[in-house]
Amino acid sequence: MQVVSVFFLVGVVFVPVGVVSLLAAQDVVEIIDRYDHACVPPNMTDNKLAYIQNETIPKDCTRTLTVTKEMKQPIYVYYQLDNFYQNHRRYVKSRNDAQLRDYKKSNTTTSCDPERFTADGKPIVPCGLIAWSLFNDTYSFTRGKDNLTVDKKDISWKSDREHKFANNVYPSNFQNGALIGGKKLNSSIPLSEQEDLIVWMRTAALPTFRKLYGRIYVDLKANDTIIVRLSNNYNTYSFGGKKKLVLSTATWLGGKNDFLGFAYLIVGGLCIFLAFAFTLLYLIKPSNAMPASNLLDFGSVWFDM
């Protein structure tokens, strides 16, 4: 019966936690806008790759978002990429952590292939495919005549800023090759303050992921109209990816995450079901366990042998 008690106790704890988690997730308000297709000029919808690779074609785009429910500050601004495999083995390995955190090793580019050196042999800082493919779409927001400032400070993990990226290592020869990847970096700002880079370098485990772009410290009311002016620079067309802009609030549990609540409910419900099933089985067909006195006699005989 001890097993039954454990199952029942786990179920009694997990089910309320799951309910609370789901209720918290329901309080999160999200606005999700996919813009990669909408921002392609009508005359180039059949050749999106040529559009994104042609630098002479303007990449500016305007989107209109409507707030469906009141959103309390801070409002988190994310960009979401679909079908982007940051967990690919060759991609994940294409970096040099020693270079990022130690100025004495800033010229070290081991394991950064194919983005190690420029054409004239100068080392790239930061090197590797991860940094090279840094997301470079930009967003600005207005509500009526008011600009909504996006605060991009402290969007990365504090531990990353302090321990993984040095405050005396500066970008060098970055995005100077024949093939340009993503965003350029300001060579006068140390890597520890390049927070867009730090966020991007913490690679995602799944092919669909969100990364924090910034925060808006203004309350938004229901039915507010938000005008988004963005630069559609990042190439997701070559691999069939998707780009989405996400505005989201947060609760004590974080962002919107129904999976956690459902996981607790399923595990808790299963434990309660098993507890009742084992109890019913015990009542219908009690186990013919050997009495304790017989077990002691059996043990003494064993040791006497």
C-alpha positions as CSV (number, residue, x, y, z in Angstrom):
1,M,0.0,0.0,0.0
2,Q,3.0,2.3,0.3
3,V,3.2,2.5,-3.5
4,V,-0.5,3.5,-3.6
5,S,0.2,6.3,-1.1
6,V,3.1,7.6,-3.1
7,F,1.1,7.7,-6.4
8,F,-1.8,9.4,-4.7
9,L,0.4,12.0,-3.0
10,V,2.1,12.8,-6.3
11,G,-1.3,13.1,-8.0
12,V,-2.7,15.4,-5.3
13,V,0.3,17.7,-5.6
14,F,0.7,17.7,-9.4
15,V,-2.9,18.3,-10.4
16,P,-3.3,21.6,-8.5
17,V,0.1,22.8,-9.8
18,G,-1.0,22.0,-13.3
19,V,-4.3,23.9,-12.9
20,V,-2.5,27.0,-11.5
21,S,0.1,26.8,-14.3
22,L,-2.6,26.8,-16.9
23,L,-4.5,29.6,-15.3
24,A,-1.3,31.7,-15.2
25,A,-0.6,30.9,-18.9
26,Q,-4.1,32.1,-19.8
27,D,-3.3,35.5,-18.3
28,V,-0.5,36.0,-20.8
29,V,-1.5,38.2,-23.7
30,E,0.3,37.7,-27.0
31,I,0.3,39.4,-30.4
32,I,2.0,37.3,-33.1
33,D,2.5,38.6,-36.6
34,R,4.2,36.7,-39.4
35,Y,5.7,39.2,-41.8
36,D,8.3,37.4,-44.0
37,H,5.8,36.8,-46.8
38,A,3.8,40.0,-46.3
39,C,6.9,42.2,-46.7
40,V,7.9,40.9,-50.1
41,P,7.1,43.2,-53.0
42,P,4.1,41.9,-55.0
43,N,6.2,41.7,-58.2
44,M,8.8,39.4,-56.4
45,T,6.5,36.9,-54.6
46,D,7.6,34.2,-57.0
47,N,11.3,34.9,-56.4
48,K,11.7,35.8,-52.7
49,L,15.3,34.7,-52.6
50,A,16.3,37.2,-55.3
51,Y,14.4,39.9,-53.4
52,I,16.3,39.3,-50.1
53,Q,19.7,39.0,-51.8
54,N,19.3,42.2,-53.9
55,E,20.7,45.1,-51.8
56,T,19.3,47.7,-54.1
57,I,15.7,46.7,-53.2
58,P,14.5,48.5,-50.1
59,K,13.7,46.1,-47.2
60,D,11.5,48.6,-45.2
61,C,8.1,47.3,-44.3
62,T,5.2,48.6,-42.3
63,R,2.8,46.4,-40.3
64,T,-0.3,47.2,-38.3
65,L,-1.1,45.4,-35.1
66,T,-4.2,45.6,-33.0
67,V,-4.1,45.0,-29.3
68,T,-6.9,42.5,-28.5
69,K,-6.6,42.7,-24.7
70,E,-5.0,45.1,-22.2
71,M,-1.3,44.5,-21.9
72,K,0.5,45.6,-18.8
73,Q,4.2,46.6,-18.9
74,P,6.8,45.3,-19.4
75,I,5.8,44.1,-22.8
76,Y,8.4,41.7,-24.2
77,V,9.4,42.0,-27.9
78,Y,10.6,38.7,-29.4
79,Y,11.5,37.6,-32.9
80,Q,10.5,34.0,-33.7
81,L,12.2,31.9,-36.3
82,D,10.7,28.6,-37.6
83,N,12.6,25.8,-39.4
84,F,16.0,27.2,-38.3
85,Y,18.1,24.5,-36.8
86,Q,20.5,26.2,-34.4
87,N,21.1,22.8,-32.9
88,H,22.8,21.4,-36.0
89,R,26.1,19.8,-35.1
90,R,28.3,21.8,-37.5
91,Y,26.5,25.0,-36.7
92,V,26.8,24.6,-32.9
93,K,30.5,23.7,-33.1
94,S,31.4,26.8,-35.3
95,R,32.5,29.1,-32.5
96,N,35.4,29.6,-30.2
97,D,34.4,30.4,-26.6
98,A,38.0,31.1,-25.5
99,Q,38.1,34.0,-28.1
100,L,34.9,35.5,-26.7
101,R,35.9,35.6,-23.1
102,D,39.7,36.2,-23.1
103,Y,41.3,39.1,-25.0
104,K,44.7,37.3,-25.0
105,K,43.1,34.6,-27.2
106,S,41.1,37.0,-29.4
107,N,43.1,35.9,-32.4
108,T,42.2,32.3,-31.8
109,T,39.8,30.9,-34.4
110,T,40.1,27.2,-33.9
111,S,36.8,25.3,-34.7
112,C,35.3,28.4,-36.4
113,D,35.3,27.1,-39.9
114,P,34.3,28.3,-42.4
115,E,34.2,31.9,-40.8
116,R,37.8,32.0,-39.4
117,F,39.7,34.5,-41.5
118,T,39.1,37.2,-44.0
119,A,40.3,36.9,-47.6
120,D,43.7,38.5,-46.6
121,G,44.2,36.1,-43.6
122,K,43.1,38.4,-40.8
123,P,41.3,36.6,-37.9
124,I,37.6,37.3,-37.5
125,V,36.2,38.3,-34.0
126,P,33.8,36.9,-33.2
127,C,34.4,34.0,-35.5
128,G,32.2,31.1,-36.5
129,L,28.8,30.5,-38.2
130,I,26.7,31.3,-35.2
131,A,28.0,34.9,-34.9
132,W,28.1,35.3,-38.7
133,S,24.4,34.5,-39.0
134,L,23.4,37.0,-36.3
135,F,19.7,38.1,-36.8
136,N,19.5,41.6,-38.3
137,D,15.9,42.5,-38.7
138,T,15.0,45.7,-36.8
139,Y,11.7,47.0,-35.3
140,S,10.3,50.3,-34.2
141,F,6.8,50.9,-32.8
142,T,4.4,53.9,-32.7
143,R,1.0,54.2,-31.1
144,G,-0.8,57.2,-32.6
145,K,1.8,60.1,-32.4
146,D,3.8,58.4,-29.7
147,N,6.9,56.4,-30.2
148,L,7.1,53.3,-28.1
149,T,10.8,53.0,-27.0
150,V,12.2,49.5,-27.0
151,D,14.6,49.0,-24.1
152,K,17.4,46.6,-25.2
153,K,19.3,46.6,-22.0
154,D,19.6,43.4,-19.9
155,I,18.0,41.2,-22.6
156,S,20.8,38.6,-22.2
157,W,21.7,36.4,-19.3
158,K,23.8,38.2,-16.7
159,S,26.0,35.1,-16.4
160,D,26.7,35.2,-20.1
161,R,27.6,38.9,-20.0
162,E,29.9,38.5,-17.0
163,H,31.6,35.1,-17.7
164,K,31.3,34.2,-21.4
165,F,31.9,37.5,-23.2
166,A,34.8,39.7,-22.2
167,N,34.6,43.5,-21.7
168,N,37.9,44.0,-23.4
169,V,37.3,42.0,-26.6
170,Y,36.0,44.0,-29.5
171,P,34.6,42.9,-32.9
172,S,37.3,42.8,-35.6
173,N,37.0,42.1,-39.3
174,F,33.4,41.0,-38.7
175,Q,31.2,40.7,-41.8
176,N,34.0,41.9,-44.0
177,G,34.1,38.8,-46.3
178,A,32.7,38.3,-49.7
179,L,29.6,36.7,-48.3
180,I,27.7,38.7,-45.7
181,G,25.7,36.8,-43.2
182,G,23.5,38.8,-40.7
183,K,23.9,41.9,-38.6
184,K,27.1,43.9,-38.4
185,L,28.7,44.8,-35.0
186,N,30.0,48.1,-33.7
187,S,33.7,47.6,-33.4
188,S,34.0,50.2,-30.6
189,I,31.6,48.3,-28.3
190,P,33.0,45.3,-26.4
191,L,31.4,41.9,-26.8
192,S,30.0,41.9,-23.2
193,E,27.8,44.9,-24.2
194,Q,26.7,43.4,-27.6
195,E,23.5,42.0,-26.1
196,D,21.9,41.1,-29.4
197,L,24.9,38.9,-30.2
198,I,24.9,37.3,-26.7
199,V,21.2,36.4,-27.0
200,W,21.8,34.9,-30.4
201,M,24.9,32.9,-29.4
202,R,22.8,31.0,-26.8
203,T,21.7,28.5,-29.4
204,A,18.2,27.1,-29.3
205,A,17.5,23.4,-28.9
206,L,14.4,23.3,-31.2
207,P,14.0,24.5,-34.8
208,T,11.2,26.9,-33.8
209,F,12.4,29.4,-31.2
210,R,12.0,32.9,-29.9
211,K,14.7,35.3,-28.8
212,L,14.3,38.4,-26.8
213,Y,14.6,41.6,-28.8
214,G,13.8,44.1,-26.1
215,R,11.1,45.4,-23.7
216,I,8.5,48.2,-24.0
217,Y,7.7,49.9,-20.7
218,V,4.3,51.2,-21.6
219,D,0.8,49.8,-20.9
220,L,-1.2,49.0,-24.0
221,K,-5.0,49.2,-24.0
222,A,-7.5,46.9,-25.8
223,N,-8.1,48.1,-29.4
224,D,-4.9,50.2,-29.5
225,T,-3.4,50.3,-33.0
226,I,0.4,49.7,-33.1
227,I,2.3,50.6,-36.2
228,V,5.5,48.6,-36.7
229,R,8.2,49.8,-39.0
230,L,10.7,47.0,-39.6
231,S,13.6,46.2,-41.8
232,N,13.1,42.8,-43.4
233,N,16.8,41.9,-43.8
234,Y,17.2,38.4,-42.5
235,N,17.2,35.7,-45.2
236,T,14.9,32.9,-44.2
237,Y,13.7,32.3,-47.8
238,S,16.7,30.1,-48.8
239,F,15.7,27.4,-46.3
240,G,11.9,27.8,-46.2
241,G,11.9,29.4,-42.8
242,K,9.4,31.8,-41.2
243,K,9.8,35.0,-39.3
244,K,7.4,36.3,-36.7
245,L,7.2,39.3,-34.5
246,V,5.8,38.6,-31.0
247,L,4.6,41.1,-28.4
248,S,3.9,39.3,-25.1
249,T,3.2,40.0,-21.4
250,A,4.5,37.7,-18.7
251,T,3.3,36.3,-15.4
252,W,5.1,34.9,-12.3
253,L,5.5,31.8,-14.4
254,G,7.1,33.6,-17.3
255,G,5.7,33.7,-20.9
256,K,2.8,31.7,-22.4
257,N,3.5,28.0,-21.9
258,D,0.5,25.6,-21.8
259,F,2.8,22.6,-22.0
260,L,4.0,22.8,-18.4
261,G,0.4,22.9,-17.1
262,F,-0.8,20.0,-19.2
263,A,2.3,18.0,-18.3
264,Y,1.5,18.4,-14.6
265,L,-2.1,17.6,-15.1
266,I,-1.4,14.5,-17.2
267,V,1.2,13.1,-14.8
268,G,-0.9,13.9,-11.7
269,G,-4.1,12.4,-13.3
270,L,-2.2,9.3,-14.3
271,C,-0.8,8.9,-10.7
272,I,-4.3,9.2,-9.2
273,F,-5.7,6.7,-11.7
274,L,-2.9,4.2,-10.8
275,A,-3.5,4.7,-7.1
276,F,-7.2,3.9,-7.4
277,A,-6.4,1.0,-9.8
278,F,-3.9,-0.6,-7.4
279,T,-6.3,0.0,-4.5
280,L,-9.1,-1.7,-6.3
281,L,-6.9,-4.6,-7.3
282,Y,-5.8,-5.0,-3.7
283,L,-9.4,-5.1,-2.5
284,I,-10.6,-7.5,-5.2
285,K,-7.6,-9.8,-5.0
286,P,-5.5,-9.3,-1.9
287,S,-1.9,-10.5,-2.2
288,N,-1.1,-13.8,-0.4
289,A,2.0,-12.4,1.1
290,M,4.2,-14.6,3.3
291,P,3.6,-13.7,7.0
292,A,6.4,-11.8,8.7
293,S,7.1,-14.7,11.1
294,N,7.6,-17.1,8.2
295,L,10.0,-14.6,6.6
296,L,12.1,-14.5,9.8
297,D,12.2,-18.3,9.9
298,F,13.2,-18.4,6.3
299,G,16.0,-15.9,6.9
300,S,17.4,-17.9,9.9
301,V,17.5,-21.1,7.8
302,W,19.3,-19.3,5.0
303,F,22.0,-18.0,7.3
304,D,22.4,-21.3,9.1
305,M,23.3,-22.9,5.7
